[in-house]
Amino acid sequence: MALEGGREEIISGLTILRVGESINSIYVVPYAGVNPENGNQLFINQQGK
């Protein structure tokens, strides 16, 4: 099963349409805190780093 145009997911802002999940699930990147050296936000990537 696929969405319009053969895509498996459609990301729109903070929501995602993905085959097999609830409609308009929340789509956010895991937050890891703040870099104490420069104040930049830190996020966790797909490899968990």
Secondary structure as GFF3:
##gff-version 3
##sequence-region A 1 49
A	DSSP	three_ten_helix	4	6	.	.	.	ID=ss1
A	DSSP	beta_strand	9	12	.	.	.	ID=ss2
A	DSSP	beta_strand	15	18	.	.	.	ID=ss3
A	DSSP	beta_strand	25	26	.	.	.	ID=ss4
A	DSSP	beta_strand	31	34	.	.	.	ID=ss5
A	DSSP	beta_strand	41	43	.	.	.	ID=ss6
###
